[in-house]
Amino acid sequence: MNITTKKTKTMKTKTWKEIKDNVYGNKGTPRRDELEREFEAFKIGLLLREAREKRNLTQQELGEKINKKRTYISRVENNGSNLNLKTLFDIVEKGLGGKVHISIEL
């Protein structure tokens, strides 16, 4: 009677930081810094969408409040990188009745 054993590979689960380090390089490298900037812009878009939905506004209604088209609001919510500070303040303060708080880390 022959008994064979099957070797199994154990897969190590990687953290998000390890994946970013392996794929995009360490913090401070140009490719990684670009990823971090794009991610922050994406988060801004999500925050704006969430705030708009809390105010029960459509993209069209928000756009009308700040004199922008619905398609612009959609682009900002899906990719906040196309957003300048004046428009961010307009959306949050004029359109949503909120306040913007910005911090800088060194």
N, CA, C and O atoms as a Tinker XYZ file with bonds, in Angstrom:
   424  protein
     1  N      0.843000   -1.164000    0.000000    73     2
     2  CA     0.000000    0.000000    0.000000    64     1     3
     3  C      0.900000    1.243000    0.000000    63     2     4     5
     4  O      1.748000    1.405000    0.878000    81     3
     5  N      0.706000    2.106000   -0.984000    73     3     6
     6  CA     1.480000    3.341000   -1.077000    64     5     7
     7  C      0.618000    4.512000   -0.617000    63     6     8     9
     8  O     -0.522000    4.678000   -1.050000    81     7
     9  N      1.167000    5.282000    0.230000    73     7    10
    10  CA     0.469000    6.487000    0.699000    64     9    11
    11  C      1.278000    7.687000    0.217000    63    10    12    13
    12  O      2.473000    7.800000    0.488000    81    11
    13  N      0.618000    8.555000   -0.484000    73    11    14
    14  CA     1.297000    9.759000   -0.946000    64    13    15
    15  C      0.772000   10.946000   -0.158000    63    14    16    17
    16  O     -0.404000   11.013000    0.199000    81    15
    17  N      1.640000   11.840000    0.091000    73    15    18
    18  CA     1.217000   13.050000    0.801000    64    17    19
    19  C      1.254000   14.223000   -0.164000    63    18    20    21
    20  O      2.104000   14.301000   -1.050000    81    19
    21  N      0.347000   15.091000    0.025000    73    19    22
    22  CA     0.250000   16.267000   -0.831000    64    21    23
    23  C      0.833000   17.461000   -0.085000    63    22    24    25
    24  O      0.395000   17.800000    1.014000    81    23
    25  N      1.803000   18.073000   -0.687000    73    23    26
    26  CA     2.377000   19.273000   -0.076000    64    25    27
    27  C      1.480000   20.459000   -0.391000    63    26    28    29
    28  O      1.071000   20.652000   -1.536000    81    27
    29  N      1.187000   21.223000    0.594000    73    27    30
    30  CA     0.382000   22.415000    0.375000    64    29    31
    31  C      1.229000   23.639000    0.653000    63    30    32    33
    32  O      2.031000   23.671000    1.587000    81    31
    33  N      1.034000   24.616000   -0.159000    73    31    34
    34  CA     1.720000   25.889000    0.041000    64    33    35
    35  C      0.864000   26.762000    0.932000    63    34    36    37
    36  O     -0.343000   26.896000    0.727000    81    35
    37  N      1.487000   27.337000    1.893000    73    35    38
    38  CA     0.792000   28.272000    2.755000    64    37    39
    39  C      0.966000   29.658000    2.160000    63    38    40    41
    40  O      2.087000   30.127000    1.960000    81    39
    41  N     -0.147000   30.301000    1.881000    73    39    42
    42  CA    -0.083000   31.647000    1.322000    64    41    43
    43  C     -0.093000   32.655000    2.466000    63    42    44    45
    44  O     -0.960000   32.620000    3.339000    81    43
    45  N      0.852000   33.521000    2.444000    73    43    46
    46  CA     0.925000   34.571000    3.451000    64    45    47
    47  C      0.048000   35.737000    2.999000    63    46    48    49
    48  O      0.174000   36.223000    1.875000    81    47
    49  N     -0.814000   36.165000    3.863000    73    47    50
    50  CA    -1.650000   37.318000    3.565000    64    49    51
    51  C     -0.810000   38.577000    3.706000    63    50    52    53
    52  O     -0.101000   38.761000    4.695000    81    51
    53  N     -0.900000   39.435000    2.708000    73    51    54
    54  CA    -0.130000   40.679000    2.741000    64    53    55
    55  C     -1.032000   41.828000    3.156000    63    54    56    57
    56  O     -2.228000   41.839000    2.865000    81    55
    57  N     -0.445000   42.776000    3.830000    73    55    58
    58  CA    -1.178000   43.977000    4.213000    64    57    59
    59  C     -1.256000   44.917000    3.009000    63    58    60    61
    60  O     -0.511000   44.771000    2.041000    81    59
    61  N     -2.158000   45.866000    3.087000    73    59    62
    62  CA    -2.289000   46.868000    2.026000    64    61    63
    63  C     -0.980000   47.647000    1.879000    63    62    64    65
    64  O     -0.577000   47.975000    0.763000    81    63
    65  N     -0.317000   47.943000    2.995000    73    63    66
    66  CA     0.958000   48.652000    2.941000    64    65    67
    67  C      2.008000   47.821000    2.209000    63    66    68    69
    68  O      2.753000   48.354000    1.387000    81    67
    69  N      2.076000   46.522000    2.497000    73    67    70
    70  CA     3.039000   45.660000    1.809000    64    69    71
    71  C      2.766000   45.610000    0.309000    63    70    72    73
    72  O      3.698000   45.636000   -0.495000    81    71
    73  N      1.510000   45.540000   -0.063000    73    71    74
    74  CA     1.148000   45.521000   -1.482000    64    73    75
    75  C      1.566000   46.825000   -2.147000    63    74    76    77
    76  O      2.155000   46.818000   -3.228000    81    75
    77  N      1.255000   47.959000   -1.490000    73    75    78
    78  CA     1.642000   49.252000   -2.055000    64    77    79
    79  C      3.162000   49.350000   -2.182000    63    78    80    81
    80  O      3.672000   49.825000   -3.197000    81    79
    81  N      3.887000   48.898000   -1.148000    73    79    82
    82  CA     5.346000   48.948000   -1.198000    64    81    83
    83  C      5.883000   48.105000   -2.344000    63    82    84    85
    84  O      6.791000   48.530000   -3.057000    81    83
    85  N      5.322000   46.902000   -2.525000    73    83    86
    86  CA     5.808000   45.996000   -3.572000    64    85    87
    87  C      5.455000   46.484000   -4.974000    63    86    88    89
    88  O      6.275000   46.395000   -5.888000    81    87
    89  N      4.251000   46.992000   -5.146000    73    87    90
    90  CA     3.786000   47.373000   -6.481000    64    89    91
    91  C      4.190000   48.802000   -6.844000    63    90    92    93
    92  O      4.617000   49.061000   -7.970000    81    91
    93  N      4.056000   49.729000   -5.891000    73    91    94
    94  CA     4.266000   51.149000   -6.197000    64    93    95
    95  C      5.547000   51.731000   -5.615000    63    94    96    97
    96  O      5.872000   52.890000   -5.874000    81    95
    97  N      6.272000   50.948000   -4.839000    73    95    98
    98  CA     7.504000   51.449000   -4.232000    64    97    99
    99  C      7.241000   52.016000   -2.851000    63    98   100   101
   100  O      6.094000   52.159000   -2.427000    81    99
   101  N      8.312000   52.334000   -2.162000    73    99   102
   102  CA     8.211000   52.867000   -0.804000    64   101   103
   103  C      7.723000   54.309000   -0.823000    63   102   104   105
   104  O      7.803000   55.003000   -1.836000    81   103
   105  N      7.212000   54.740000    0.337000    73   103   106
   106  CA     6.806000   56.139000    0.466000    64   105   107
   107  C      7.983000   57.031000    0.122000    63   106   108   109
   108  O      9.121000   56.752000    0.500000    81   107
   109  N      7.704000   58.090000   -0.587000    73   107   110
   110  CA     8.752000   59.023000   -0.984000    64   109   111
   111  C      9.236000   58.826000   -2.408000    63   110   112   113
   112  O      9.932000   59.683000   -2.952000    81   111
   113  N      8.872000   57.698000   -3.020000    73   111   114
   114  CA     9.234000   57.500000   -4.421000    64   113   115
   115  C      8.158000   58.154000   -5.283000    63   114   116   117
   116  O      7.001000   58.219000   -4.868000    81   115
   117  N      8.510000   58.635000   -6.467000    73   115   118
   118  CA     7.532000   59.349000   -7.298000    64   117   119
   119  C      6.258000   58.543000   -7.594000    63   118   120   121
   120  O      5.154000   59.084000   -7.527000    81   119
   121  N      6.406000   57.269000   -7.916000    73   119   122
   122  CA     5.233000   56.461000   -8.261000    64   121   123
   123  C      4.311000   56.291000   -7.053000    63   122   124   125
   124  O      3.090000   56.373000   -7.187000    81   123
   125  N      4.887000   56.058000   -5.886000    73   123   126
   126  CA     4.087000   55.886000   -4.669000    64   125   127
   127  C      3.412000   57.197000   -4.276000    63   126   128   129
   128  O      2.246000   57.202000   -3.879000    81   127
   129  N      4.139000   58.304000   -4.385000    73   127   130
   130  CA     3.556000   59.604000   -4.045000    64   129   131
   131  C      2.366000   59.918000   -4.946000    63   130   132   133
   132  O      1.361000   60.459000   -4.485000    81   131
   133  N      2.476000   59.581000   -6.221000    73   131   134
   134  CA     1.371000   59.797000   -7.159000    64   133   135
   135  C      0.156000   58.970000   -6.759000    63   134   136   137
   136  O     -0.973000   59.461000   -6.791000    81   135
   137  N      0.385000   57.713000   -6.381000    73   135   138
   138  CA    -0.702000   56.856000   -5.912000    64   137   139
   139  C     -1.385000   57.478000   -4.702000    63   138   140   141
   140  O     -2.614000   57.524000   -4.639000    81   139
   141  N     -0.610000   57.949000   -3.755000    73   139   142
   142  CA    -1.166000   58.542000   -2.532000    64   141   143
   143  C     -1.990000   59.790000   -2.865000    63   142   144   145
   144  O     -3.061000   59.990000   -2.292000    81   143
   145  N     -1.505000   60.627000   -3.778000    73   143   146
   146  CA    -2.256000   61.828000   -4.175000    64   145   147
   147  C     -3.570000   61.452000   -4.852000    63   146   148   149
   148  O     -4.613000   62.040000   -4.565000    81   147
   149  N     -3.516000   60.475000   -5.747000    73   147   150
   150  CA    -4.733000   60.039000   -6.435000    64   149   151
   151  C     -5.740000   59.456000   -5.444000    63   150   152   153
   152  O     -6.944000   59.678000   -5.577000    81   151
   153  N     -5.255000   58.721000   -4.464000    73   151   154
   154  CA    -6.144000   58.143000   -3.467000    64   153   155
   155  C     -6.801000   59.234000   -2.625000    63   154   156   157
   156  O     -7.992000   59.147000   -2.326000    81   155
   157  N     -6.051000   60.248000   -2.243000    73   155   158
   158  CA    -6.618000   61.356000   -1.463000    64   157   159
   159  C     -7.682000   62.092000   -2.278000    63   158   160   161
   160  O     -8.720000   62.470000   -1.735000    81   159
   161  N     -7.439000   62.298000   -3.562000    73   159   162
   162  CA    -8.431000   62.944000   -4.427000    64   161   163
   163  C     -9.683000   62.092000   -4.518000    63   162   164   165
   164  O    -10.797000   62.614000   -4.472000    81   163
   165  N     -9.509000   60.790000   -4.645000    73   163   166
   166  CA   -10.642000   59.873000   -4.693000    64   165   167
   167  C    -11.456000   59.962000   -3.404000    63   166   168   169
   168  O    -12.687000   59.972000   -3.447000    81   167
   169  N    -10.778000   60.028000   -2.262000    73   167   170
   170  CA   -11.480000   60.138000   -0.975000    64   169   171
   171  C    -12.289000   61.435000   -0.887000    63   170   172   173
   172  O    -13.394000   61.449000   -0.347000    81   171
   173  N    -11.730000   62.522000   -1.423000    73   171   174
   174  CA   -12.462000   63.794000   -1.405000    64   173   175
   175  C    -13.763000   63.641000   -2.191000    63   174   176   177
   176  O    -14.820000   64.087000   -1.744000    81   175
   177  N    -13.684000   63.014000   -3.355000    73   175   178
   178  CA   -14.889000   62.783000   -4.155000    64   177   179
   179  C    -15.927000   61.980000   -3.399000    63   178   180   181
   180  O    -17.115000   62.299000   -3.438000    81   179
   181  N    -15.483000   60.932000   -2.707000    73   179   182
   182  CA   -16.421000   60.108000   -1.924000    64   181   183
   183  C    -17.046000   60.901000   -0.778000    63   182   184   185
   184  O    -18.239000   60.772000   -0.503000    81   183
   185  N    -16.234000   61.719000   -0.115000    73   183   186
   186  CA   -16.760000   62.542000    0.977000    64   185   187
   187  C    -17.802000   63.535000    0.475000    63   186   188   189
   188  O    -18.824000   63.760000    1.124000    81   187
   189  N    -17.530000   64.127000   -0.693000    73   187   190
   190  CA   -18.487000   65.078000   -1.259000    64   189   191
   191  C    -19.791000   64.382000   -1.643000    63   190   192   193
   192  O    -20.873000   64.916000   -1.396000    81   191
   193  N    -19.699000   63.201000   -2.241000    73   191   194
   194  CA   -20.905000   62.451000   -2.601000    64   193   195
   195  C    -21.717000   62.114000   -1.344000    63   194   196   197
   196  O    -22.936000   62.283000   -1.314000    81   195
   197  N    -21.027000   61.640000   -0.324000    73   195   198
   198  CA   -21.703000   61.283000    0.928000    64   197   199
   199  C    -22.407000   62.496000    1.528000    63   198   200   201
   200  O    -23.548000   62.394000    1.979000    81   199
   201  N    -21.735000   63.633000    1.534000    73   199   202
   202  CA   -22.329000   64.860000    2.084000    64   201   203
   203  C    -23.538000   65.293000    1.254000    63   202   204   205
   204  O    -24.561000   65.695000    1.809000    81   203
   205  N    -23.420000   65.213000   -0.070000    73   203   206
   206  CA   -24.552000   65.585000   -0.936000    64   205   207
   207  C    -25.754000   64.694000   -0.671000    63   206   208   209
   208  O    -26.885000   65.171000   -0.580000    81   207
   209  N    -25.503000   63.396000   -0.548000    73   207   210
   210  CA   -26.593000   62.461000   -0.295000    64   209   211
   211  C    -27.234000   62.692000    1.071000    63   210   212   213
   212  O    -28.446000   62.527000    1.217000    81   211
   213  N    -26.431000   63.076000    2.086000    73   211   214
   214  CA   -26.980000   63.402000    3.413000    64   213   215
   215  C    -27.905000   64.609000    3.343000    63   214   216   217
   216  O    -28.861000   64.715000    4.110000    81   215
   217  N    -27.612000   65.522000    2.411000    73   215   218
   218  CA   -28.447000   66.716000    2.225000    64   217   219
   219  C    -29.629000   66.433000    1.291000    63   218   220   221
   220  O    -30.417000   67.330000    0.993000    81   219
   221  N    -29.746000   65.188000    0.834000    73   219   222
   222  CA   -30.824000   64.783000   -0.081000    64   221   223
   223  C    -30.861000   65.642000   -1.340000    63   222   224   225
   224  O    -31.927000   66.038000   -1.811000    81   223
   225  N    -29.675000   65.921000   -1.872000    73   223   226
   226  CA   -29.571000   66.690000   -3.112000    64   225   227
   227  C    -29.145000   65.763000   -4.246000    63   226   228   229
   228  O    -28.367000   64.830000   -4.047000    81   227
   229  N    -29.662000   66.035000   -5.425000    73   227   230
   230  CA   -29.159000   65.350000   -6.612000    64   229   231
   231  C    -27.919000   66.093000   -7.092000    63   230   232   233
   232  O    -27.642000   67.210000   -6.654000    81   231
   233  N    -27.186000   65.470000   -7.985000    73   231   234
   234  CA   -26.039000   66.157000   -8.574000    64   233   235
   235  C    -26.501000   67.406000   -9.318000    63   234   236   237
   236  O    -25.828000   68.436000   -9.292000    81   235
   237  N    -27.640000   67.312000   -9.972000    73   235   238
   238  CA   -28.198000   68.450000  -10.707000    64   237   239
   239  C    -28.480000   69.607000   -9.753000    63   238   240   241
   240  O    -28.109000   70.748000  -10.029000    81   239
   241  N    -29.136000   69.315000   -8.634000    73   239   242
   242  CA   -29.486000   70.359000   -7.667000    64   241   243
   243  C    -28.239000   71.008000   -7.080000    63   242   244   245
   244  O    -28.180000   72.230000   -6.945000    81   243
   245  N    -27.248000   70.201000   -6.734000    73   243   246
   246  CA   -26.003000   70.762000   -6.202000    64   245   247
   247  C    -25.317000   71.628000   -7.253000    63   246   248   249
   248  O    -24.839000   72.721000   -6.949000    81   247
   249  N    -25.269000   71.143000   -8.475000    73   247   250
   250  CA   -24.666000   71.914000   -9.553000    64   249   251
   251  C    -25.331000   73.268000   -9.735000    63   250   252   253
   252  O    -24.649000   74.273000   -9.937000    81   251
   253  N    -26.651000   73.303000   -9.667000    73   251   254
   254  CA   -27.386000   74.565000   -9.814000    64   253   255
   255  C    -27.049000   75.539000   -8.696000    63   254   256   257
   256  O    -26.976000   76.744000   -8.937000    81   255
   257  N    -26.844000   75.051000   -7.491000    73   255   258
   258  CA   -26.517000   75.921000   -6.359000    64   257   259
   259  C    -25.166000   76.613000   -6.524000    63   258   260   261
   260  O    -24.958000   77.712000   -6.011000    81   259
   261  N    -24.242000   75.959000   -7.249000    73   259   262
   262  CA   -22.901000   76.531000   -7.386000    64   261   263
   263  C    -22.573000   76.901000   -8.832000    63   262   264   265
   264  O    -21.423000   77.191000   -9.163000    81   263
   265  N    -23.592000   76.887000   -9.685000    73   263   266
   266  CA   -23.438000   77.281000  -11.090000    64   265   267
   267  C    -22.475000   76.367000  -11.858000    63   266   268   269
   268  O    -21.627000   76.831000  -12.619000    81   267
   269  N    -22.631000   75.054000  -11.637000    73   267   270
   270  CA   -21.856000   74.047000  -12.367000    64   269   271
   271  C    -22.821000   73.030000  -12.948000    63   270   272   273
   272  O    -23.941000   72.877000  -12.460000    81   271
   273  N    -22.388000   72.338000  -13.987000    73   271   274
   274  CA   -23.228000   71.321000  -14.610000    64   273   275
   275  C    -23.216000   70.032000  -13.793000    63   274   276   277
   276  O    -22.275000   69.765000  -13.045000    81   275
   277  N    -24.274000   69.241000  -13.946000    73   275   278
   278  CA   -24.370000   67.956000  -13.268000    64   277   279
   279  C    -23.193000   67.062000  -13.617000    63   278   280   281
   280  O    -22.684000   66.337000  -12.763000    81   279
   281  N    -22.759000   67.113000  -14.875000    73   279   282
   282  CA   -21.650000   66.269000  -15.301000    64   281   283
   283  C    -20.349000   66.628000  -14.575000    63   282   284   285
   284  O    -19.516000   65.758000  -14.320000    81   283
   285  N    -20.181000   67.907000  -14.244000    73   283   286
   286  CA   -19.001000   68.324000  -13.491000    64   285   287
   287  C    -19.052000   67.747000  -12.078000    63   286   288   289
   288  O    -18.055000   67.230000  -11.574000    81   287
   289  N    -20.220000   67.839000  -11.445000    73   287   290
   290  CA   -20.379000   67.290000  -10.095000    64   289   291
   291  C    -20.088000   65.791000  -10.111000    63   290   292   293
   292  O    -19.433000   65.276000   -9.206000    81   291
   293  N    -20.564000   65.106000  -11.116000    73   291   294
   294  CA   -20.317000   63.674000  -11.249000    64   293   295
   295  C    -18.818000   63.387000  -11.356000    63   294   296   297
   296  O    -18.308000   62.483000  -10.694000    81   295
   297  N    -18.123000   64.149000  -12.179000    73   295   298
   298  CA   -16.677000   63.946000  -12.328000    64   297   299
   299  C    -15.937000   64.178000  -11.021000    63   298   300   301
   300  O    -15.024000   63.429000  -10.674000    81   299
   301  N    -16.330000   65.214000  -10.302000    73   299   302
   302  CA   -15.691000   65.512000   -9.016000    64   301   303
   303  C    -15.928000   64.366000   -8.039000    63   302   304   305
   304  O    -15.005000   63.943000   -7.343000    81   303
   305  N    -17.153000   63.865000   -7.983000    73   303   306
   306  CA   -17.462000   62.783000   -7.049000    64   305   307
   307  C    -16.750000   61.485000   -7.418000    63   306   308   309
   308  O    -16.429000   60.687000   -6.538000    81   307
   309  N    -16.503000   61.269000   -8.690000    73   307   310
   310  CA   -15.850000   60.036000   -9.119000    64   309   311
   311  C    -14.333000   60.143000   -9.164000    63   310   312   313
   312  O    -13.635000   59.130000   -9.130000    81   311
   313  N    -13.825000   61.362000   -9.239000    73   311   314
   314  CA   -12.384000   61.567000   -9.278000    64   313   315
   315  C    -12.108000   63.003000   -8.863000    63   314   316   317
   316  O    -12.065000   63.902000   -9.703000    81   315
   317  N    -11.921000   63.213000   -7.576000    73   315   318
   318  CA   -11.760000   64.557000   -7.033000    64   317   319
   319  C    -10.526000   65.297000   -7.490000    63   318   320   321
   320  O    -10.317000   66.439000   -7.082000    81   319
   321  N     -9.695000   64.686000   -8.327000    73   319   322
   322  CA    -8.443000   65.334000   -8.720000    64   321   323
   323  C     -8.656000   66.528000   -9.637000    63   322   324   325
   324  O     -7.744000   67.338000   -9.800000    81   323
   325  N     -9.816000   66.662000  -10.233000    73   323   326
   326  CA   -10.106000   67.765000  -11.142000    64   325   327
   327  C    -10.666000   68.977000  -10.396000    63   326   328   329
   328  O    -11.271000   69.855000  -11.010000    81   327
   329  N    -10.475000   69.028000   -9.124000    73   327   330
   330  CA   -11.131000   70.006000   -8.269000    64   329   331
   331  C    -10.131000   71.059000   -7.799000    63   330   332   333
   332  O     -9.061000   70.724000   -7.291000    81   331
   333  N    -10.489000   72.347000   -7.973000    73   331   334
   334  CA    -9.626000   73.380000   -7.405000    64   333   335
   335  C    -10.213000   73.819000   -6.060000    63   334   336   337
   336  O    -11.356000   73.495000   -5.739000    81   335
   337  N     -9.429000   74.551000   -5.288000    73   335   338
   338  CA    -9.867000   74.912000   -3.930000    64   337   339
   339  C    -11.105000   75.796000   -3.921000    63   338   340   341
   340  O    -11.983000   75.617000   -3.077000    81   339
   341  N    -11.190000   76.741000   -4.838000    73   339   342
   342  CA   -12.362000   77.616000   -4.880000    64   341   343
   343  C    -13.632000   76.793000   -5.077000    63   342   344   345
   344  O    -14.636000   77.014000   -4.399000    81   343
   345  N    -13.579000   75.848000   -6.004000    73   343   346
   346  CA   -14.761000   75.025000   -6.261000    64   345   347
   347  C    -15.057000   74.122000   -5.082000    63   346   348   349
   348  O    -16.225000   73.900000   -4.763000    81   347
   349  N    -14.034000   73.592000   -4.425000    73   347   350
   350  CA   -14.256000   72.781000   -3.223000    64   349   351
   351  C    -14.998000   73.596000   -2.171000    63   350   352   353
   352  O    -15.968000   73.119000   -1.582000    81   351
   353  N    -14.543000   74.824000   -1.935000    73   351   354
   354  CA   -15.224000   75.687000   -0.963000    64   353   355
   355  C    -16.650000   75.999000   -1.412000    63   354   356   357
   356  O    -17.568000   75.992000   -0.592000    81   355
   357  N    -16.847000   76.272000   -2.700000    73   355   358
   358  CA   -18.197000   76.540000   -3.213000    64   357   359
   359  C    -19.116000   75.345000   -2.990000    63   358   360   361
   360  O    -20.243000   75.505000   -2.522000    81   359
   361  N    -18.643000   74.163000   -3.320000    73   359   362
   362  CA   -19.477000   72.960000   -3.159000    64   361   363
   363  C    -19.856000   72.768000   -1.702000    63   362   364   365
   364  O    -21.026000   72.573000   -1.374000    81   363
   365  N    -18.850000   72.823000   -0.824000    73   363   366
   366  CA   -19.106000   72.531000    0.585000    64   365   367
   367  C    -19.890000   73.646000    1.262000    63   366   368   369
   368  O    -20.863000   73.375000    1.966000    81   367
   369  N    -19.483000   74.889000    1.060000    73   367   370
   370  CA   -20.109000   75.989000    1.794000    64   369   371
   371  C    -21.405000   76.471000    1.148000    63   370   372   373
   372  O    -22.438000   76.541000    1.815000    81   371
   373  N    -21.364000   76.805000   -0.141000    73   371   374
   374  CA   -22.565000   77.304000   -0.820000    64   373   375
   375  C    -23.550000   76.183000   -1.136000    63   374   376   377
   376  O    -24.756000   76.327000   -0.937000    81   375
   377  N    -23.024000   75.074000   -1.629000    73   375   378
   378  CA   -23.896000   74.000000   -2.078000    64   377   379
   379  C    -24.429000   73.110000   -0.976000    63   378   380   381
   380  O    -25.585000   72.689000   -1.013000    81   379
   381  N    -23.579000   72.819000    0.018000    73   379   382
   382  CA   -23.963000   71.862000    1.050000    64   381   383
   383  C    -24.163000   72.488000    2.427000    63   382   384   385
   384  O    -24.658000   71.833000    3.344000    81   383
   385  N    -23.780000   73.753000    2.571000    73   383   386
   386  CA   -23.962000   74.432000    3.860000    64   385   387
   387  C    -23.008000   73.931000    4.932000    63   386   388   389
   388  O    -23.342000   73.941000    6.117000    81   387
   389  N    -21.824000   73.494000    4.526000    73   387   390
   390  CA   -20.856000   72.963000    5.485000    64   389   391
   391  C    -19.611000   73.823000    5.563000    63   390   392   393
   392  O    -19.588000   74.949000    5.066000    81   391
   393  N    -18.591000   73.293000    6.181000    73   391   394
   394  CA   -17.299000   73.958000    6.334000    64   393   395
   395  C    -16.188000   73.028000    5.873000    63   394   396   397
   396  O    -16.270000   71.815000    6.069000    81   395
   397  N    -15.161000   73.585000    5.268000    73   395   398
   398  CA   -13.995000   72.837000    4.846000    64   397   399
   399  C    -12.900000   73.026000    5.891000    63   398   400   401
   400  O    -12.630000   74.147000    6.320000    81   399
   401  N    -12.274000   71.926000    6.296000    73   399   402
   402  CA   -11.129000   71.960000    7.198000    64   401   403
   403  C     -9.987000   71.265000    6.473000    63   402   404   405
   404  O    -10.115000   70.118000    6.045000    81   403
   405  N     -8.856000   71.979000    6.339000    73   403   406
   406  CA    -7.710000   71.436000    5.626000    64   405   407
   407  C     -6.537000   71.399000    6.594000    63   406   408   409
   408  O     -6.322000   72.333000    7.366000    81   407
   409  N     -5.787000   70.311000    6.543000    73   407   410
   410  CA    -4.587000   70.232000    7.365000    64   409   411
   411  C     -3.403000   69.882000    6.474000    63   410   412   413
   412  O     -3.557000   69.281000    5.410000    81   411
   413  N     -2.231000   70.269000    6.932000    73   411   414
   414  CA    -1.003000   70.002000    6.193000    64   413   415
   415  C     -0.054000   69.258000    7.121000    63   414   416   417
   416  O      0.183000   69.678000    8.254000    81   415
   417  N      0.484000   68.148000    6.628000    73   415   418
   418  CA     1.462000   67.387000    7.400000    64   417   419
   419  C      2.828000   67.593000    6.803000    63   418   420   421
   420  O      2.987000   67.579000    5.582000    81   419
   421  N      3.808000   67.782000    7.644000    73   419   422
   422  CA     5.199000   67.938000    7.190000    64   421   423
   423  C      6.042000   66.807000    7.745000    63   422   424
   424  O      7.243000   66.747000    7.484000    81   423
